[in-house]
Amino acid sequence: MDYQHLLFIALISLIACCTIMVLVWLWAKKIRNAGIVDVFWALNFPVITIITFFLAEGYEMRKILICAIFLIAELRLGIHLWQRVIGHLDEEEGRYQQLRREWGENADRNFFVFFQFQAISNVILAIPFFIITANTSTEISILEYVGLAIWAIAFVGEMVADKQLAAFKKDPKNKGKVCDTGLWYYSRHPNYFFEWLTWMAYFIFALASPWGILAIISPAIIFYLLTRVTGVPNNEEQNLRSKPEAYKKYQQTTSAFFPWKKGYKS
């Protein structure tokens, strides 16, 4: 494995992602909506995919497999987030409004730094991808097939969870209610769980490559962010503000992250 070449690919990817985030920051500053960073955080991964596919020196079939699933997953997420954000470009999400209030006159500067950190996180999280595409072995191992199978389950699960929630919110009869049907019956955040499972699939896939164990950093970071920083905590706070009684009852009976039977809380 040529580590210098891997670092070169990572550097090119970082420059591309940081440049994109500068342009996104300029747009966000103009429309005063920092929420668009979420969309382009997801869409930076397809950019990394294209760069790596053409520059990596690994086995062609392996590159096609990992690039295809990575591209499909992140384009789906990016398009989903775009559809969610584009409908209210004139209304910034609550968590970004709160940051804007806390940062005051330094908000634009701090958002610039925040956007750049998002670009850096894109490259760090792509570590499994860099490792896999550098593997020159011409044999696809059982671990890679297991990774593909887990990815397929995670991809379908996240897509179904997102569609179930969107359909629930679209029905005016559900205003003020908590979505607790379908996958949301077993977890308060099945979409986040399946997003994390996607990254676990990349890690398992990477284990078949030299130094693949380093890929654990990606699902570990995603798990921490989703359960402790931006995912579950922010969503829970928002739901408790908008429908306190119904959501407290939901919290008492339903697992927070891992899908499980009623009455168990993770």
BASE-150729 format. One record per residue (C-alpha): x, y, z. Coordinates in steps of 0.25 Angstrom, whole numbers, plus 5000, padded with zeros to 4 digits. Example, Ala and Ser with C-alpha at 12.3 -4.5 7.8 and 13.67 -1.06 7.14 Angstrom:
# residues 2
504949825031 505549965029 
# end
This chain:
# residues 266
500050005000 500650134996 500350225008 500950355001 499950334990 498850315000 499250445007 499250514994 497850464991 497350515005 498050655002 497350674989 496050624995 496250725007 496550844997 495250814989 494350795002 494950925008 494751004995 493250954994 493050995008 493551135006 492551154995 491451095003 491851185015 491751305005 490351265001 489951235016 490351375019 489551435008 488251365012 488551355027 488251205027 489451125032 488550995031 489050975017 490350925022 489650795026 489350775011 490750795006 491350715017 490650595011 490950644997 492450654999 492550505000 492150484986 493250584982 494250504990 493750374983 494050434970 495450484973 495750344980 495250264969 496150324958 497350344967 497350214976 498250104971 497449984977 496749864970 495749924960 494549834964 494749864978 494850014975 493550004967 492849924978 493150024989 493050154981 491650104976 491050084990 491750204996 491250294985 489850234985 489750255000 490250395001 489550444989 488250394995 488550465008 488950585001 487650594993 486850565005 487450675013 487350765001 485850745000 485650765015 486450895015 486050955002 484650965006 484951075017 486251145012 485651265018 485551195032 486851155039 486751025047 486651045062 488050995066 488651085056 487851205061 488251175075 489751175071 489551305064 488951365076 490051315085 491151365075 490551495073 491451585065 492451475063 491451385056 491851395042 493351375046 493051255055 492151195044 493251205034 494151125044 492951025047 492751005032 494250975030 494250875041 493150805034 494050795022 495150735030 494150635036 493750585022 495250545020 495450485033 494150405032 494550355018 495750275024 495150145021 494850185007 496350225005 496850095011 495850005003 496250074989 497650054992 497549904994 498249834981 497749694985 496949634973 496149544983 494849594989 494849545003 493649495011 493749615020 493549705008 492249625004 491749635019 492049785018 491249795006 490049715012 490049805024 490149925016 488849885008 488149865021 488549995026 488250075013 486850015012 486550035027 486950185027 486150215014 484950145020 485050215033 485250355026 483950325017 483150275029 483450405036 483250495024 481850425022 481450445036 481850595037 481050615023 479750575029 479150695036 478350595046 479750565052 480050705056 480550705071 480650555071 481950465071 482250375060 482250235067 481850145055 482750065046 484250065050 483950175059 483150085068 484450015071 485450135072 485250285074 486350305064 486350185054 486850275043 488150315052 488350165055 488350125041 489250235037 490250185047 490050045042 490450095029 491750135034 491950005042 491749935028 492950015022 493749985034 493549835033 493749845018 495149915021 495549805030 495949715018 496949825014 498349855020 498149945032 496649935031 496549935046 496850085046 495450095039 494750085053 494950235054 493850265045 492650185052 493250225065 493150375062 491850355055 491250285067 491850395077 491250505068 489850445066 489650405081 490450515089 490550635080 489650675068 488750565065 487950505077 488150615087 487650725078 486550645072 486050615086 486150755091 485350805079 484250695081 484150725096 483950875093 482850845082 482050735088 482550715103 481550615108 481450525096 482950515095 483250495109 482250375109 482950325096 484350335103 483850245114 483450135105 484350135093 485850115091 486650245088 487550185077 487650035075 486349975070 485749885082 484449845088 483549935095 483849965110 485349965107 486150095107 487550095101 
# end
